[in-house]
Amino acid sequence: MTVLREVFTSFSTIGRLLIMGSFEAYVLEDPYHEIKIPGQTCIPYGRYEVAIIWSDHYQKMMPYLLRVPNFDGVMIHTGNVALETRACLLIGRQKGPDRVSESQVAFDSAYPKILKLCQSRHTYIEMLRG
């Protein structure tokens, strides 16, 4: 999987999630900062393993990015604006200024694909500048 970050504002970072090279959804994250600001910074560029792990917050299995430096509990989940990210990746079908929408539809489409990848092999997501 790949996230191509393309739009950078002082409020958010927006990119595209590709699964097996095909567009799956838009991704909204916190804004980019060279130095981490707790709860206000997108994760660093790089490659991270993805695993399906129980989420106490969502009370179900969720996709997590593992071993992200200086970050804990980074998930791919639903939401619309950066205030809802908590340093996670929000996915949506549509994008707008500093937001994504149709998030549940995007998650319901992406989750089975991510689950299948994670069940069949070690799965990674690469965070790139688009």
Steps between C-alpha positions, in 0.01 A plus 500: 500500500609856436388843616597779261480826694403780264330795676670669795335776704548633850193293603547165324679276254295329227611219273387189318501143633604244243447129563693272265565807281133597459329806649290403801422819693615845599696525824491790745766543767622767737724767345864429429759629751875430497489446878213301656233699678292255709153454348571750221751337265464247218722195529848514345563397142605137484386140476300341782362154556120478520319254727137440590474547878214538750409863571353573843382836368306354204425164666601309188804392301668793321803556274798636698836631380774341710823648635441859390778702670366715788138400430272243664170354383508623139194361321320532170145600594197716422476873554475822308734770637847516656355551849379137474832346395698471825799443265309228315405471133138590421366371170217631284351474152499877443745774596457868566699776664644346819248215502389166357140378478313174446745352747295198607442401137874526432588299812243230423656459155866514608488289818434159333787564259738599781385200707560261210852639446584474870371142519700385198842660568692770682339820380659845489385851427741751356446870576629708207481853370279485188 
